């Protein structure tokens, strides 16, 4: 999602006793994105099947100056998707004339969902603007998942504001409402089942339906010269609880296959450990080539105790076309190793403790190409519906994975100032 940045003043109190506000006037960000993907490795159908998905997300972010030092930010929005993959949680509902298949979508209720979120943040800046504190909360809900989070952060400026140190902590206390594949639910029976013998599985419901996440982040930013700015950051993330996705099927190598029409019935759902430690560390380096061109580079290394490690590198080159218009092409490269528990369809054995066929945990490379266009007017000379138009940001992105997943993203952000 594209996020517009507010313009903050960091002036200290002058000899007249006047102290400039951190945020001069209320601002409203209207954000929209559309995401579309396709591929042939759907985790819902055991690593084989359509990954077609479309998602439209809209958000409103309102920043309200409470006084000279304090800002209240309210971020709320909804995300609505339709998915061929998730529709096959129950491939036998919907159109009775459709032949059930992992490569086509059911028209039943599970093909779509809506996620709603509410995220308030309170921020306080010190009189000299060298310290900033913030606290925030997060609530999100969709048909099978509820998330409740809260966090706090502290930022300190040193060395005549040339050095910035930040520390943040976040906690998420989430709960599943598990939607298991239809054939694994109690009472399921269908006379159309075909295969050698009688269809059985080793499925059992998850006893723990909670998922908790704890994150601690540390960042250091430094102005190195008139043209160079750098930063480093690291995170420690600990998760526990139900880390498996309850509706993602797994098919075993040592178990007979059973079908209804062209749809293979599950042997189990994915089973993953109930704890995970993640360790990302990265750096940014920005170089001001000229008044018109900036090079923004980024690198991150990630590893966890599931055996997955990854490298991310990206570059963005904002090109200032005029005082108001900026063009910024971007490129991002990503690669990762497979998690210890990833198996392609019918590679795992029923005797294994943990297994998944989710290709998000497989080995792959990815390339992302983007082009952005930004209009900015900090003096808000243009008016729209009585509000001052401060910025418009449009971005187009194409994403390609080596395992066949392709996606396209368009995002639009506008910032208005309330006079």
C-alpha positions as CSV (number, residue, x, y, z in Angstrom):
1,X,0.0,0.0,0.0
2,X,1.3,3.4,-0.9
3,X,1.6,5.8,2.1
4,X,1.9,9.6,1.7
5,X,4.2,11.4,4.1
6,X,3.3,14.5,6.0
7,X,5.6,17.5,6.1
8,X,6.7,18.2,9.7
9,X,8.4,21.3,11.1
10,X,11.1,20.8,13.6
11,X,11.7,24.4,14.7
12,X,12.5,25.1,18.3
13,X,10.8,27.7,20.4
14,X,12.1,31.2,19.4
15,X,12.9,34.3,21.5
16,X,9.2,35.5,21.3
17,X,8.0,32.3,23.0
18,X,6.3,31.0,19.8
19,X,6.7,27.3,19.1
20,X,5.9,26.0,15.7
21,X,3.5,23.1,15.6
22,X,4.8,19.7,14.6
23,X,1.9,19.5,12.2
24,X,0.4,22.9,11.2
25,X,-3.0,21.7,10.0
26,X,-5.1,18.5,9.8
27,X,-4.3,16.3,6.9
28,X,-6.3,13.6,5.1
29,X,-4.7,10.8,3.0
30,X,-6.9,8.9,0.7
31,X,-5.2,5.6,-0.4
32,X,-6.3,3.0,-2.9
33,X,-4.6,0.0,-4.4
34,X,-5.6,-2.8,-6.7
35,X,-3.7,-6.1,-6.8
36,X,-4.1,-9.0,-9.2
37,X,-2.1,-12.2,-9.4
38,X,-2.1,-15.6,-11.1
39,X,-0.1,-18.8,-10.9
40,X,-0.4,-22.6,-10.7
41,X,0.8,-23.5,-7.2
42,X,-2.2,-22.8,-4.9
43,X,-1.6,-23.8,-1.3
44,X,-5.3,-24.4,-0.7
45,X,-5.1,-27.3,-3.1
46,X,-1.8,-28.8,-2.0
47,X,0.6,-26.8,-4.2
48,X,-1.2,-27.4,-7.5
49,X,-4.0,-25.2,-8.9
50,X,-5.0,-21.7,-9.7
51,X,-3.6,-18.9,-7.7
52,X,-5.8,-16.3,-9.3
53,X,-6.7,-13.5,-6.9
54,X,-7.9,-9.9,-7.1
55,X,-7.8,-7.5,-4.2
56,X,-9.0,-3.9,-3.9
57,X,-7.9,-1.9,-0.8
58,X,-9.0,1.6,0.3
59,X,-7.9,3.5,3.4
60,X,-8.4,6.9,4.9
61,X,-5.6,8.3,7.1
62,X,-6.5,11.4,9.1
63,X,-3.7,13.3,11.0
64,X,-5.0,15.7,13.6
65,X,-2.8,18.2,15.4
66,X,-4.0,18.2,19.1
67,X,-1.6,21.1,20.0
68,X,1.9,22.2,19.2
69,X,3.5,18.9,20.2
70,X,0.9,16.1,19.8
71,X,-0.6,14.4,16.8
72,X,-3.5,11.9,16.6
73,X,-3.5,9.7,13.5
74,X,-6.5,7.5,12.6
75,X,-5.9,4.9,9.9
76,X,-9.0,2.9,8.8
77,X,-9.9,1.0,5.7
78,X,-11.2,-2.2,4.1
79,X,-9.8,-4.7,1.7
80,X,-12.0,-6.9,-0.5
81,X,-10.8,-9.8,-2.5
82,X,-12.0,-12.6,-4.8
83,X,-9.9,-15.7,-5.1
84,X,-10.0,-18.9,-7.2
85,X,-7.7,-20.5,-4.7
86,X,-9.7,-19.8,-1.5
87,X,-12.9,-20.7,-3.3
88,X,-11.7,-24.3,-3.3
89,X,-11.8,-24.5,0.5
90,X,-15.2,-26.0,-0.6
91,X,-14.9,-26.7,-4.4
92,X,-18.3,-28.5,-4.4
93,X,-20.6,-25.5,-3.6
94,X,-21.7,-22.9,-6.1
95,X,-22.5,-23.8,-9.7
96,X,-23.8,-27.4,-9.8
97,X,-22.8,-27.6,-13.5
98,X,-19.1,-26.9,-12.8
99,X,-16.7,-29.8,-12.7
100,X,-14.7,-29.5,-9.4
101,X,-11.1,-28.9,-10.2
102,X,-8.1,-27.2,-8.5
103,X,-7.6,-25.1,-11.7
104,X,-11.0,-23.5,-11.7
105,X,-12.9,-21.4,-9.1
106,X,-15.9,-22.4,-7.2
107,X,-18.6,-19.7,-7.1
108,X,-19.4,-20.5,-3.5
109,X,-19.2,-18.2,-0.4
110,X,-15.4,-18.8,0.2
111,X,-14.4,-17.2,-3.1
112,X,-14.5,-13.7,-1.5
113,X,-13.9,-11.9,1.8
114,X,-13.5,-8.5,3.3
115,X,-10.9,-7.4,5.7
116,X,-11.5,-4.3,7.8
117,X,-8.8,-2.5,10.0
118,X,-8.7,0.3,12.5
119,X,-5.3,1.7,13.5
120,X,-5.0,4.8,15.8
121,X,-1.7,6.3,16.8
122,X,-0.8,9.0,19.3
123,X,2.5,10.9,18.9
124,X,4.2,13.4,21.2
125,X,7.3,15.5,20.3
126,X,9.5,17.3,22.9
127,X,9.9,21.0,22.9
128,X,13.2,21.0,21.1
129,X,11.9,18.3,18.7
130,X,14.8,16.0,19.5
131,X,12.6,13.3,21.0
132,X,9.4,11.7,19.7
133,X,7.2,9.1,21.5
134,X,4.3,7.2,20.0
135,X,1.8,4.6,21.0
136,X,-0.6,2.8,18.7
137,X,-3.3,0.1,18.6
138,X,-4.5,-2.1,15.7
139,X,-7.7,-4.0,15.2
140,X,-8.5,-6.1,12.1
141,X,-11.1,-8.6,11.3
142,X,-12.1,-11.0,8.4
143,X,-14.3,-14.0,8.3
144,X,-11.8,-16.5,9.7
145,X,-9.3,-14.3,11.5
146,X,-9.3,-11.5,14.1
147,X,-6.2,-9.5,15.0
148,X,-5.6,-7.2,18.0
149,X,-2.4,-5.3,18.3
150,X,-0.7,-2.5,20.2
151,X,2.8,-1.0,20.2
152,X,5.0,1.9,21.2
153,X,8.0,3.7,19.8
154,X,10.7,6.2,20.7
155,X,12.9,8.3,18.3
156,X,15.8,10.4,19.4
157,X,17.8,13.0,17.4
158,X,21.5,13.7,18.2
159,X,24.4,15.5,16.7
160,X,22.5,18.6,15.6
161,X,19.8,16.4,14.2
162,X,22.2,14.6,11.9
163,X,21.8,11.3,13.8
164,X,18.5,9.5,14.5
165,X,18.0,6.5,16.8
166,X,14.7,4.7,16.9
167,X,13.3,1.9,19.0
168,X,9.8,0.3,18.5
169,X,7.9,-2.6,19.9
170,X,4.7,-4.3,18.7
171,X,2.5,-7.1,20.0
172,X,-0.3,-8.8,18.1
173,X,-2.7,-11.2,19.8
174,X,-4.6,-12.9,17.0
175,X,-7.3,-15.6,16.8
176,X,-8.3,-18.0,14.1
177,X,-11.8,-19.1,13.3
178,X,-10.6,-22.2,11.4
179,X,-12.2,-23.0,8.1
180,X,-11.0,-26.5,7.3
181,X,-11.3,-28.0,3.8
182,X,-14.8,-29.3,3.3
183,X,-13.8,-33.0,3.1
184,X,-12.2,-32.8,6.5
185,X,-15.2,-31.4,8.3
186,X,-17.3,-33.6,10.5
187,X,-20.2,-35.3,8.7
188,X,-18.7,-35.0,5.2
189,X,-19.8,-37.7,2.8
190,X,-20.1,-37.7,-0.9
191,X,-21.2,-40.8,-3.0
192,X,-19.0,-39.5,-5.9
193,X,-15.7,-40.3,-4.2
194,X,-13.5,-42.5,-6.4
195,X,-10.2,-44.2,-5.6
196,X,-8.8,-47.5,-4.4
197,X,-10.3,-48.5,-1.1
198,X,-12.1,-46.2,1.3
199,X,-11.2,-42.5,1.7
200,X,-9.5,-41.8,5.0
201,X,-7.2,-39.1,6.3
202,X,-5.1,-38.4,9.3
203,X,-6.7,-35.0,10.0
204,X,-7.4,-33.7,13.5
205,X,-8.5,-30.2,14.4
206,X,-6.0,-27.7,15.9
207,X,-6.4,-27.4,19.7
208,X,-4.8,-24.0,19.9
209,X,-6.5,-21.4,17.7
210,X,-4.5,-18.4,18.9
211,X,-1.5,-16.8,17.2
212,X,0.7,-14.3,19.0
213,X,3.5,-12.1,17.6
214,X,6.1,-10.0,19.4
215,X,8.4,-7.6,17.5
216,X,11.3,-5.4,18.6
217,X,12.9,-3.0,16.1
218,X,16.0,-0.9,16.3
219,X,17.1,1.7,13.7
220,X,20.0,4.1,13.3
221,X,20.1,6.8,10.7
222,X,23.0,9.1,10.0
223,X,23.7,12.0,7.6
224,X,27.2,11.1,6.4
225,X,27.8,14.1,4.2
226,X,26.0,16.7,2.2
227,X,25.1,14.1,-0.4
228,X,25.0,10.8,1.5
229,X,22.5,9.6,4.1
230,X,22.6,6.0,5.5
231,X,20.7,3.9,7.9
232,X,20.8,0.4,9.4
233,X,18.0,-1.5,11.1
234,X,17.3,-4.8,12.7
235,X,14.3,-6.7,14.0
236,X,13.6,-9.6,16.3
237,X,10.2,-11.2,15.8
238,X,8.9,-14.1,17.9
239,X,5.7,-15.9,17.1
240,X,3.8,-18.7,18.9
241,X,0.5,-20.5,18.6
242,X,-1.3,-21.7,15.5
243,X,1.2,-20.7,12.7
244,X,-0.3,-23.1,10.2
245,X,-3.1,-22.0,7.9
246,X,-6.0,-24.3,8.6
247,X,-7.4,-24.5,5.0
248,X,-4.2,-25.3,3.1
249,X,-4.2,-29.0,2.0
250,X,-1.3,-31.5,2.0
251,X,-1.1,-34.7,-0.1
252,X,1.2,-37.5,1.1
253,X,3.4,-39.7,-1.1
254,X,2.5,-42.9,0.9
255,X,-1.3,-42.5,0.9
256,X,-3.8,-43.5,-1.8
257,X,-5.4,-40.8,-3.9
258,X,-9.2,-40.1,-3.8
259,X,-11.1,-37.8,-6.0
260,X,-14.5,-36.2,-6.5
261,X,-14.7,-35.3,-10.2
262,X,-11.2,-33.8,-10.9
263,X,-10.6,-32.6,-7.4
264,X,-8.3,-34.6,-5.1
265,X,-9.4,-34.9,-1.5
266,X,-6.9,-33.9,1.2
267,X,-4.8,-36.2,3.3
268,X,-4.3,-33.5,5.9
269,X,-3.8,-29.8,6.2
270,X,-0.4,-28.2,6.6
271,X,1.3,-28.7,10.0
272,X,4.0,-26.3,11.1
273,X,5.8,-25.7,14.4
274,X,4.0,-23.7,17.0
275,X,6.9,-21.2,17.4
276,X,9.1,-19.2,15.0
277,X,11.9,-16.7,15.5
278,X,12.7,-14.2,12.7
279,X,15.8,-12.1,12.3
280,X,15.8,-9.5,9.6
281,X,18.7,-7.0,9.3
282,X,19.2,-4.4,6.7
283,X,20.5,-1.0,5.5
284,X,19.6,2.0,3.3
285,X,21.9,4.4,1.5
286,X,20.7,7.5,-0.2
287,X,22.9,9.5,-2.5
288,X,22.0,12.9,-3.8
289,X,23.4,13.0,-7.3
290,X,22.1,16.5,-8.1
291,X,19.2,18.7,-7.2
292,X,17.1,16.6,-9.7
293,X,18.3,13.0,-9.1
294,X,18.6,10.9,-6.0
295,X,19.7,7.2,-5.7
296,X,17.9,5.3,-3.0
297,X,19.3,1.8,-2.3
298,X,18.1,-0.8,0.1
299,X,19.4,-4.3,1.3
300,X,18.0,-6.7,3.8
301,X,19.1,-10.2,5.0
302,X,16.5,-12.4,6.7
303,X,16.8,-15.7,8.5
304,X,14.6,-17.8,10.8
305,X,14.6,-21.0,12.7
306,X,12.4,-22.8,10.1
307,X,15.5,-22.9,7.8
308,X,14.4,-20.1,5.5
309,X,16.8,-17.3,4.6
310,X,16.5,-14.5,2.0
311,X,18.1,-11.5,0.4
312,X,16.3,-8.4,-0.7
313,X,17.9,-5.6,-2.7
314,X,16.2,-2.6,-4.3
315,X,16.9,0.7,-6.0
316,X,14.7,3.7,-6.5
317,X,15.8,6.7,-8.6
318,X,13.5,9.8,-8.1
319,X,14.0,12.2,-11.0
320,X,12.7,15.7,-10.3
321,X,11.1,17.0,-13.4
322,X,10.0,20.3,-11.9
323,X,9.3,21.9,-8.5
324,X,6.1,19.9,-8.3
325,X,6.6,16.7,-10.4
326,X,8.8,13.7,-9.7
327,X,9.2,10.5,-11.7
328,X,10.6,7.5,-9.8
329,X,11.5,4.2,-11.5
330,X,12.1,1.3,-9.1
331,X,13.6,-2.2,-9.1
332,X,13.6,-4.9,-6.4
333,X,15.2,-8.3,-6.4
334,X,14.4,-11.0,-3.9
335,X,15.5,-14.7,-3.4
336,X,15.0,-17.2,-0.6
337,X,15.8,-20.7,0.3
338,X,13.0,-23.2,1.1
339,X,11.8,-23.8,4.6
340,X,12.7,-27.1,6.2
341,X,9.0,-28.2,6.1
342,X,8.2,-27.4,2.5
343,X,7.3,-30.3,0.2
344,X,5.9,-30.3,-3.3
345,X,2.6,-32.1,-3.8
346,X,2.8,-35.8,-2.7
347,X,6.5,-35.5,-1.6
348,X,5.8,-35.5,2.2
349,X,5.3,-38.7,4.1
350,X,2.4,-39.3,6.5
351,X,5.0,-40.1,9.2
352,X,6.5,-36.6,9.1
353,X,5.7,-34.3,12.0
354,X,5.6,-31.0,10.0
355,X,4.8,-30.4,6.3
356,X,3.4,-27.7,4.0
357,X,3.0,-27.3,0.2
358,X,2.7,-23.5,0.4
359,X,5.0,-22.1,-2.3
360,X,5.5,-18.9,-0.2
361,X,7.9,-21.2,1.8
362,X,9.6,-22.7,-1.2
363,X,12.8,-21.7,-2.9
364,X,12.4,-19.0,-5.5
365,X,13.7,-15.7,-7.0
366,X,11.5,-12.7,-7.6
367,X,11.8,-9.5,-9.7
368,X,9.7,-6.4,-9.2
369,X,9.7,-3.5,-11.6
370,X,7.9,-0.3,-10.8
371,X,7.3,3.2,-12.0
372,X,5.9,6.0,-9.8
373,X,4.7,9.5,-10.5
374,X,4.4,12.2,-7.7
375,X,2.9,15.6,-7.7
376,X,3.6,17.7,-4.6
377,X,2.6,21.2,-3.5
378,X,3.4,21.9,0.1
379,X,1.7,25.3,-0.2
380,X,-1.6,23.6,-1.3
381,X,-2.4,26.2,-4.0
382,X,-4.8,23.8,-5.7
383,X,-8.2,23.3,-4.0
384,X,-10.5,20.3,-4.4
385,X,-13.8,20.1,-2.6
386,X,-12.7,22.9,-0.3
387,X,-9.5,21.1,0.8
388,X,-5.9,22.0,-0.2
389,X,-4.3,19.4,-2.4
390,X,-0.8,18.7,-1.1
391,X,0.3,15.6,-3.0
392,X,-0.7,12.9,-5.5
393,X,1.2,9.7,-5.7
394,X,0.6,7.0,-8.4
395,X,2.6,3.8,-8.7
396,X,2.5,0.9,-11.1
397,X,4.3,-2.4,-10.2
398,X,4.9,-5.7,-12.0
399,X,6.0,-8.7,-9.9
400,X,7.3,-12.0,-11.2
401,X,8.4,-15.1,-9.3
402,X,10.5,-18.0,-10.7
403,X,7.9,-20.5,-9.6
404,X,5.3,-19.0,-12.0
405,X,3.5,-16.5,-9.8
406,X,2.9,-13.1,-11.6
407,X,1.2,-10.0,-10.1
408,X,0.3,-6.5,-11.0
409,X,-0.2,-3.7,-8.5
410,X,-1.5,-0.2,-9.0
411,X,-1.7,2.2,-6.0
412,X,-2.8,5.8,-5.7
413,X,-2.4,8.1,-2.8
414,X,-3.6,11.7,-2.3
415,X,-3.0,14.1,0.6
416,X,-5.3,16.9,1.5
417,X,-4.8,19.7,4.0
418,X,-7.8,20.9,6.0
419,X,-7.7,24.7,5.9
